[in-house]
Amino acid sequence: MSNKVIVLIVGVFILIVAGMFGFAYLKKAEAPVVVTTIDTPAPASDVYAIKRIEGKHFFSKGEHTVVGEITLPTACDLLTATSSVAIDTQSRVLLDFSVINHSTDCAKQPTTARFKVTAHATSSASFTAQFMGKSVELNLTEAAPGETPDQFELYTKG
């Protein structure tokens, strides 16, 4: 083979390779851009559809105790409950319920979580509740004489 033929074959080969790269660049430029989104968990207020809390109220020696159960969406949810008493009159008690869940892959299986909250207030104190910072209805049943918070069993009708 002569040098001219070899140069011609190498030149055609270089043109074909350059054409392939040019074609790939043009196709990449006109391809749609795919944006990957990261799923963020729904805000806690959307996950927990708690609008009413049922409980049993005990009063003994200036101490109010409220016990009850709340159904949470997963077994990984940890219920916390605290109380705060109005400083000025000692006649208003706020029960504050919240949930801690640091798990990202917990099965959605409703699980009952029990709570027990105490507060020192007057015997005629009124109670309000909030769940995850939002006001909820609080339905308290008075304990029977002789009943203690440790014997708690909650039976409510729908």
N, CA, C and O of each residue as an XYZ file, in Angstrom:
632
protein
N       0.846     -1.170      0.000
C       0.000      0.000      0.000
C       0.897      1.240      0.000
O       1.992      1.268      0.563
N       0.388      2.208     -0.633
C       1.180      3.420     -0.729
C       0.869      4.340      0.450
O      -0.128      4.178      1.153
N       1.730      5.275      0.629
C       1.569      6.210      1.752
C       0.299      7.047      1.604
O      -0.333      7.390      2.604
N      -0.081      7.379      0.369
C      -1.280      8.178      0.141
C      -2.536      7.438      0.590
O      -3.438      8.047      1.166
N      -2.605      6.158      0.337
C      -3.777      5.354      0.730
C      -3.847      5.247      2.252
O      -4.923      5.362      2.838
N      -2.729      5.034      2.872
C      -2.698      4.916      4.334
C      -3.111      6.245      4.972
O      -3.882      6.251      5.931
N      -2.612      7.359      4.457
C      -2.970      8.673      4.990
C      -4.463      8.925      4.781
O      -5.133      9.472      5.656
N      -4.979      8.524      3.622
C      -6.407      8.690      3.341
C      -7.261      7.855      4.283
O      -8.274      8.347      4.782
N      -6.888      6.623      4.539
C      -7.647      5.748      5.459
C      -7.592      6.312      6.877
O      -8.621      6.355      7.550
N      -6.440      6.740      7.344
C      -6.305      7.313      8.684
C      -7.124      8.602      8.769
O      -7.772      8.841      9.788
N      -7.113      9.428      7.741
C      -7.877     10.677      7.714
C      -9.378     10.418      7.789
O     -10.095     11.084      8.537
N      -9.857      9.423      6.991
C     -11.283      9.072      7.034
C     -11.643      8.542      8.424
O     -12.701      8.870      8.962
N     -10.773      7.733      8.995
C     -11.027      7.189     10.343
C     -11.128      8.322     11.369
O     -12.011      8.300     12.226
N     -10.236      9.304     11.290
C     -10.265     10.442     12.221
C     -11.542     11.246     12.022
O     -12.143     11.692     12.999
N     -11.969     11.441     10.774
C     -13.218     12.154     10.507
C     -14.431     11.403     11.063
O     -15.351     12.021     11.598
N     -14.433     10.090     10.940
C     -15.550      9.281     11.480
C     -15.593      9.401     13.005
O     -16.665      9.598     13.578
N     -14.440      9.284     13.664
C     -14.387      9.396     15.136
C     -14.810     10.792     15.568
O     -15.582     10.931     16.517
N     -14.322     11.829     14.893
C     -14.704     13.204     15.237
C     -16.207     13.405     15.012
O     -16.860     14.090     15.799
N     -16.761     12.816     13.944
C     -18.196     12.911     13.680
C     -19.018     12.234     14.761
O     -20.075     12.735     15.146
N     -18.536     11.090     15.258
C     -19.249     10.379     16.336
C     -19.281     11.230     17.612
O     -20.314     11.333     18.274
N     -18.139     11.837     17.946
C     -18.111     12.689     19.143
C     -19.000     13.916     18.965
O     -19.695     14.311     19.902
N     -18.991     14.518     17.789
C     -19.856     15.665     17.509
C     -21.330     15.294     17.594
O     -22.126     16.042     18.162
N     -21.704     14.133     17.029
C     -23.091     13.666     17.070
C     -23.527     13.406     18.518
O     -24.635     13.780     18.901
N     -22.672     12.772     19.320
C     -22.990     12.503     20.729
C     -23.157     13.809     21.501
O     -24.049     13.915     22.342
N     -22.319     14.794     21.230
C     -22.431     16.094     21.908
C     -23.747     16.776     21.557
O     -24.410     17.323     22.438
N     -24.132     16.753     20.296
C     -25.396     17.374     19.883
C     -26.607     16.663     20.495
O     -27.552     17.321     20.932
N     -26.587     15.359     20.529
C     -27.701     14.600     21.136
C     -27.789     14.862     22.640
O     -28.887     14.962     23.188
N     -26.657     14.971     23.299
C     -26.647     15.249     24.738
C     -27.206     16.645     25.018
O     -27.907     16.844     26.010
N     -26.904     17.596     24.160
C     -27.382     18.971     24.336
C     -28.893     19.064     24.173
O     -29.524     19.893     24.829
N     -29.482     18.249     23.328
C     -30.932     18.336     23.135
C     -31.719     17.365     24.016
O     -32.950     17.383     23.982
N     -31.057     16.526     24.796
C     -31.748     15.605     25.708
C     -32.342     16.390     26.876
O     -31.731     17.355     27.334
N     -33.536     15.994     27.374
C     -34.137     16.705     28.514
C     -33.316     16.500     29.788
O     -32.719     15.445     30.004
N     -33.306     17.526     30.612
C     -32.584     17.470     31.876
C     -33.472     16.787     32.903
O     -34.617     17.193     33.097
N     -32.967     15.769     33.554
C     -33.704     15.053     34.584
C     -33.274     15.585     35.938
O     -32.095     15.531     36.291
N     -34.244     16.106     36.703
C     -33.956     16.638     38.029
C     -34.353     15.586     39.053
O     -35.501     15.143     39.090
N     -33.414     15.197     39.867
C     -33.683     14.220     40.909
C     -34.126     14.953     42.164
O     -33.439     15.856     42.643
N     -35.287     14.555     42.698
C     -35.786     15.179     43.920
C     -35.592     14.222     45.081
O     -35.665     13.003     44.925
N     -35.349     14.786     46.223
C     -35.184     13.993     47.435
C     -36.502     14.030     48.187
O     -37.045     15.099     48.467
N     -37.010     12.841     48.511
C     -38.258     12.779     49.269
C     -37.999     13.256     50.685
O     -37.150     12.716     51.395
N     -38.741     14.276     51.084
C     -38.644     14.757     52.451
C     -39.861     14.274     53.209
O     -40.964     14.264     52.663
N     -39.686     13.876     54.443
C     -40.831     13.411     55.203
C     -41.840     14.530     55.405
O     -41.488     15.706     55.493
N     -43.096     14.132     55.475
C     -44.154     15.113     55.699
C     -43.957     15.744     57.065
O     -43.427     15.104     57.973
N     -44.380     16.999     57.223
C     -44.273     17.618     58.532
C     -44.991     16.778     59.587
O     -45.990     16.118     59.301
N     -44.477     16.815     60.783
C     -45.027     15.983     61.854
C     -46.517     16.205     62.061
O     -47.243     15.268     62.392
N     -46.978     17.424     61.872
C     -48.389     17.700     62.091
C     -49.251     16.959     61.080
O     -50.409     16.663     61.374
N     -48.718     16.645     59.877
C     -49.479     15.910     58.885
C     -49.449     14.407     59.148
O     -50.412     13.704     58.841
N     -48.363     13.919     59.707
C     -48.207     12.495     59.939
C     -49.118     12.015     61.063
O     -49.707     10.938     60.976
N     -49.231     12.802     62.098
C     -50.015     12.418     63.268
C     -51.374     13.106     63.211
O     -51.475     14.318     63.401
N     -52.404     12.331     62.952
C     -53.759     12.893     62.820
C     -54.485     12.824     64.161
O     -55.612     12.333     64.232
N     -53.857     13.303     65.204
C     -54.445     13.282     66.546
C     -55.256     14.558     66.731
O     -54.711     15.661     66.687
N     -56.554     14.401     66.938
C     -57.415     15.554     67.165
C     -58.088     15.491     68.541
O     -58.628     16.487     69.022
N     -58.049     14.317     69.162
C     -58.706     14.120     70.455
C     -57.874     13.153     71.286
O     -57.393     12.135     70.789
N     -57.715     13.491     72.555
C     -56.970     12.636     73.475
C     -57.898     12.223     74.606
O     -58.530     13.060     75.251
N     -57.965     10.924     74.833
C     -58.786     10.354     75.907
C     -57.876     10.042     77.094
O     -56.741      9.597     76.921
N     -58.382     10.279     78.280
C     -57.589      9.972     79.455
C     -58.438      9.815     80.700
O     -59.627     10.135     80.710
N     -57.815      9.324     81.732
C     -58.486      9.167     83.023
C     -57.797     10.093     84.004
O     -56.568     10.143     84.070
N     -58.601     10.834     84.772
C     -58.091     11.853     85.683
C     -58.164     11.375     87.131
O     -59.203     10.902     87.592
N     -57.056     11.508     87.827
C     -56.968     11.163     89.239
C     -56.540     12.417     89.998
O     -55.727     13.196     89.502
N     -57.087     12.612     91.202
C     -56.670     13.730     92.050
C     -56.495     13.225     93.467
O     -57.401     12.621     94.041
N     -55.311     13.479     94.028
C     -55.036     13.036     95.386
C     -53.983     13.948     96.004
O     -52.893     14.109     95.454
N     -54.306     14.537     97.137
C     -53.364     15.343     97.919
C     -52.731     16.466     97.098
O     -51.518     16.672     97.153
N     -53.540     17.181     96.347
C     -53.045     18.321     95.582
C     -52.343     17.969     94.284
O     -51.834     18.859     93.603
N     -52.304     16.700     93.924
C     -51.628     16.291     92.695
C     -52.636     15.679     91.727
O     -53.354     14.737     92.062
N     -52.671     16.237     90.519
C     -53.494     15.696     89.447
C     -52.641     14.725     88.646
O     -51.476     15.001     88.359
N     -53.219     13.599     88.290
C     -52.543     12.637     87.423
C     -53.498     12.285     86.292
O     -54.656     11.941     86.527
N     -53.007     12.371     85.083
C     -53.798     11.997     83.907
C     -53.053     10.865     83.210
O     -51.866     10.979     82.907
N     -53.772      9.765     82.961
C     -53.198      8.617     82.258
C     -54.072      8.308     81.049
O     -55.269      8.592     81.049
N     -53.472      7.731     80.031
C     -54.236      7.392     78.838
C     -53.368      6.732     77.792
O     -52.214      6.379     78.034
N     -53.965      6.574     76.609
C     -53.282      5.950     75.489
C     -53.537      6.775     74.229
O     -54.604      7.364     74.058
N     -52.546      6.803     73.363
C     -52.658      7.441     72.057
C     -52.125      6.455     71.026
O     -51.063      5.864     71.220
N     -52.857      6.276     69.931
C     -52.394      5.393     68.860
C     -51.533      6.197     67.899
O     -51.970      7.196     67.328
N     -50.296      5.736     67.735
C     -49.326      6.394     66.856
C     -49.099      5.523     65.619
O     -49.303      4.311     65.679
N     -48.679      6.122     64.495
C     -48.589      5.368     63.242
C     -47.513      4.288     63.173
O     -47.660      3.343     62.398
N     -46.437      4.393     63.955
C     -45.387      3.374     63.897
C     -44.922      3.008     65.306
O     -45.162      3.736     66.269
N     -44.258      1.875     65.396
C     -43.702      1.442     66.681
C     -42.444      2.238     67.035
O     -41.991      2.190     68.179
N     -41.882      2.957     66.089
C     -40.675      3.754     66.333
C     -40.990      5.102     66.982
O     -40.075      5.804     67.412
N     -42.269      5.473     67.058
C     -42.660      6.747     67.642
C     -42.600      6.658     69.163
O     -43.129      5.719     69.759
N     -41.956      7.636     69.783
C     -41.845      7.707     71.232
C     -42.661      8.896     71.708
O     -42.354     10.039     71.369
N     -43.702      8.633     72.495
C     -44.589      9.680     72.993
C     -44.005     10.305     74.253
O     -43.579      9.600     75.168
N     -43.990     11.635     74.290
C     -43.595     12.348     75.497
C     -44.746     13.244     75.916
O     -45.439     13.814     75.073
N     -44.945     13.364     77.203
C     -46.030     14.188     77.731
C     -45.509     14.987     78.917
O     -44.857     14.447     79.810
N     -45.808     16.283     78.908
C     -45.426     17.153     80.013
C     -46.620     17.999     80.404
O     -47.588     18.113     79.652
N     -46.546     18.589     81.584
C     -47.626     19.466     82.039
C     -47.034     20.790     82.483
O     -45.891     20.863     82.933
N     -47.836     21.833     82.346
C     -47.450     23.131     82.874
C     -48.678     23.761     83.513
O     -49.783     23.683     82.976
N     -48.471     24.379     84.654
C     -49.553     24.959     85.441
C     -49.435     26.473     85.388
O     -48.339     27.023     85.483
N     -50.578     27.144     85.233
C     -50.586     28.609     85.228
C     -50.051     29.107     86.563
O     -50.572     28.733     87.614
N     -49.037     29.929     86.539
C     -48.368     30.384     87.758
C     -49.276     31.283     88.591
O     -49.267     31.212     89.820
N     -50.046     32.116     87.932
C     -50.839     33.110     88.665
C     -51.963     32.513     89.507
O     -52.163     32.932     90.647
N     -52.699     31.543     88.968
C     -53.880     31.041     89.692
C     -53.787     29.585     90.111
O     -54.557     29.140     90.962
N     -52.882     28.852     89.547
C     -52.755     27.411     89.815
C     -54.046     26.660     89.454
O     -54.293     25.573     89.976
N     -54.871     27.236     88.562
C     -56.142     26.596     88.237
C     -56.244     26.196     86.768
O     -57.287     25.704     86.336
N     -55.194     26.395     86.007
C     -55.186     25.972     84.601
C     -53.966     25.100     84.354
O     -52.839     25.464     84.691
N     -54.219     23.931     83.752
C     -53.138     22.992     83.474
C     -53.124     22.700     81.973
O     -54.154     22.360     81.390
N     -51.965     22.835     81.361
C     -51.786     22.513     79.951
C     -50.997     21.216     79.848
O     -49.891     21.108     80.376
N     -51.578     20.229     79.163
C     -50.879     18.969     78.903
C     -50.312     19.056     77.489
O     -51.050     19.264     76.526
N     -49.009     18.898     77.376
C     -48.331     19.040     76.088
C     -47.782     17.684     75.663
O     -46.921     17.115     76.335
N     -48.287     17.171     74.540
C     -47.876     15.871     74.018
C     -47.049     16.081     72.757
O     -47.381     16.926     71.925
N     -45.983     15.321     72.617
C     -45.180     15.371     71.394
C     -44.608     13.987     71.119
O     -44.640     13.099     71.970
N     -44.085     13.831     69.913
C     -43.552     12.543     69.477
C     -42.126     12.740     69.008
O     -41.808     13.704     68.313
N     -41.278     11.813     69.400
C     -39.893     11.791     68.942
C     -39.739     10.553     68.069
O     -40.096      9.449     68.481
N     -39.202     10.739     66.858
C     -38.962      9.611     65.966
C     -37.773      9.956     65.086
O     -37.883     10.806     64.202
N     -36.648      9.312     65.314
C     -35.446      9.557     64.533
C     -35.249      8.486     63.455
O     -34.238      8.494     62.752
N     -36.201      7.572     63.325
C     -36.090      6.483     62.368
C     -36.574      6.922     60.996
O     -37.539      7.678     60.883
N     -35.904      6.446     59.955
C     -36.334      6.764     58.596
C     -36.962      5.568     57.893
O     -37.568      5.725     56.833
N     -36.829      4.388     58.461
C     -37.355      3.204     57.789
C     -38.122      2.305     58.759
O     -37.786      1.136     58.946
N     -39.147      2.874     59.363
C     -39.956      2.119     60.313
C     -41.267      1.734     59.633
O     -41.881      2.549     58.945
N     -41.686      0.500     59.828
C     -42.927      0.014     59.210
C     -44.128      0.771     59.757
O     -44.209      1.054     60.952
N     -45.051      1.092     58.874
C     -46.272      1.806     59.264
C     -47.242      0.796     59.885
O     -48.059      0.192     59.190
N     -47.137      0.629     61.177
C     -48.008     -0.267     61.917
C     -48.493      0.473     63.151
O     -47.706      0.743     64.059
N     -49.787      0.809     63.200
C     -50.297      1.568     64.351
C     -49.955      0.878     65.671
O     -50.142     -0.328     65.835
N     -49.452      1.677     66.595
C     -49.014      1.168     67.889
C     -49.554      2.081     68.986
O     -49.525      3.305     68.855
N     -50.041      1.488     70.051
C     -50.580      2.248     71.166
C     -49.452      2.658     72.108
O     -48.623      1.840     72.507
N     -49.442      3.938     72.453
C     -48.453      4.455     73.400
C     -49.187      5.001     74.620
O     -50.110      5.804     74.482
N     -48.787      4.575     75.794
C     -49.418      5.042     77.035
C     -48.684      6.258     77.573
O     -47.490      6.443     77.334
N     -49.422      7.082     78.304
C     -48.814      8.246     78.929
C     -49.326      8.395     80.350
O     -50.410      7.922     80.692
N     -48.517      9.071     81.177
C     -48.871      9.397     82.550
C     -48.251     10.760     82.840
O     -47.033     10.927     82.780
N     -49.110     11.737     83.157
C     -48.654     13.102     83.394
C     -49.186     13.555     84.745
O     -50.344     13.303     85.077
N     -48.344     14.222     85.522
C     -48.779     14.752     86.816
C     -48.605     16.262     86.844
O     -47.753     16.827     86.158
N     -49.441     16.897     87.660
C     -49.357     18.351     87.831
C     -49.871     18.716     89.211
O     -50.845     18.131     89.684
N     -49.237     19.663     89.854
C     -49.679     20.168     91.152
C     -50.492     21.428     90.912
O     -49.951     22.448     90.486
N     -51.799     21.361     91.187
C     -52.698     22.493     90.960
C     -53.880     22.373     91.913
O     -54.004     21.396     92.651
N     -54.745     23.385     91.884
C     -55.921     23.366     92.752
C     -56.844     22.216     92.349
O     -56.758     21.698     91.236
N     -57.720     21.827     93.265
C     -58.607     20.686     92.994
C     -59.596     20.972     91.870
O     -60.087     20.037     91.237
N     -59.898     22.242     91.608
C     -60.856     22.583     90.548
C     -60.159     23.037     89.265
O     -60.756     23.758     88.465
N     -58.942     22.638     89.063
C     -58.168     23.078     87.891
C     -58.814     22.613     86.594
O     -59.399     21.532     86.531
N     -58.701     23.448     85.556
C     -59.192     23.074     84.230
C     -58.013     22.599     83.387
O     -56.884     23.058     83.560
N     -58.290     21.682     82.483
C     -57.242     21.069     81.675
C     -57.441     21.380     80.195
O     -58.563     21.356     79.690
N     -56.361     21.665     79.520
C     -56.339     21.780     78.064
C     -55.156     20.961     77.569
O     -54.242     20.641     78.329
N     -55.189     20.626     76.274
C     -54.104     19.801     75.732
C     -53.692     20.296     74.358
O     -54.473     20.891     73.615
N     -52.432     20.024     74.054
C     -51.945     20.260     72.697
C     -51.058     19.092     72.299
O     -50.350     18.507     73.119
N     -51.120     18.772     71.005
C     -50.328     17.681     70.451
C     -49.469     18.248     69.341
O     -49.989     18.792     68.366
N     -48.171     18.127     69.479
C     -47.209     18.647     68.516
C     -47.454     20.134     68.255
O     -47.364     20.599     67.119
N     -47.766     20.875     69.328
C     -47.932     22.316     69.237
C     -49.300     22.792     68.801
O     -49.531     24.000     68.742
N     -50.224     21.879     68.490
C     -51.564     22.267     68.059
C     -52.580     21.839     69.109
O     -52.469     20.761     69.692
N     -53.571     22.696     69.343
C     -54.605     22.385     70.329
C     -55.424     21.181     69.878
O     -55.783     21.058     68.707
N     -55.711     20.298     70.826
C     -56.547     19.133     70.570
C     -57.608     19.047     71.654
O     -57.477     19.642     72.724
N     -58.653     18.302     71.360
C     -59.717     18.098     72.334
C     -59.214     17.117     73.393
O     -58.552     16.128     73.078
N     -59.537     17.406     74.638
C     -59.124     16.548     75.746
C     -60.370     16.030     76.428
O     -61.163     16.813     76.951
N     -60.555     14.719     76.431
C     -61.717     14.092     77.053
C     -61.236     13.301     78.264
O     -60.640     12.233     78.125
N     -61.502     13.841     79.461
C     -61.062     13.187     80.690
C     -62.229     12.520     81.383
O     -63.315     13.090     81.482
N     -62.001     11.314     81.859
C     -62.958     10.570     82.660
C     -62.437     10.550     84.085
O     -61.267     10.246     84.316
N     -63.301     10.872     85.044
C     -62.875     10.857     86.448
C     -62.703      9.422     86.929
O     -63.472      8.533     86.563
N     -61.701      9.216     87.742
C     -61.424      7.883     88.281
C     -62.456      7.533     89.345
O     -62.976      8.406     90.039
N     -62.738      6.260     89.456
C     -63.653      5.765     90.479
C     -62.959      5.821     91.839
O     -61.733      5.744     91.913
N     -63.734      5.956     92.913
C     -63.120      5.959     94.251
C     -62.301      4.680     94.473
O     -62.750      3.578     94.158
N     -61.119      4.846     95.009
C     -60.257      3.706     95.292
C     -59.368      3.297     94.129
O     -58.461      2.485     94.309
N     -59.605      3.839     92.946
C     -58.788      3.525     91.782
C     -57.487      4.318     91.842
O     -57.472      5.449     92.328
N     -56.410      3.741     91.357
C     -55.126      4.439     91.323
C     -54.610      4.487     89.885
O     -55.008      3.668     89.056
N     -53.735      5.431     89.588
C     -53.194      5.515     88.224
C     -52.445      4.256     87.787
O     -52.377      3.953     86.596
N     -51.895      3.536     88.735
C     -51.147      2.324     88.393
C     -52.065      1.192     87.933
O     -51.612      0.251     87.280
N     -53.354      1.280     88.271
C     -54.326      0.260     87.863
C     -55.019      0.647     86.558
O     -56.054      0.071     86.222
N     -54.482      1.592     85.832
C     -55.122      2.180     84.677
C     -55.439      1.175     83.573
O     -54.574      0.419     83.132
N     -56.674      1.183     83.147
C     -57.109      0.496     81.930
C     -58.105      1.447     81.271
O     -59.035      1.921     81.924
N     -57.922      1.724     80.011
C     -58.791      2.691     79.323
C     -59.712      1.970     78.376
O     -59.257      1.255     77.483
N     -61.007      2.150     78.563
C     -62.004      1.596     77.652
C     -62.890      2.751     77.219
O     -63.659      3.283     78.019
N     -62.785      3.134     75.970
C     -63.603      4.238     75.472
C     -64.439      3.764     74.295
O     -64.076      2.832     73.578
N     -65.557      4.427     74.121
C     -66.412      4.129     72.979
C     -66.098      5.128     71.888
O     -65.832      6.300     72.152
N     -66.134      4.633     70.631
C     -65.789      5.381     69.453
C     -66.349      6.696     69.318
O     -66.088      7.380     68.329
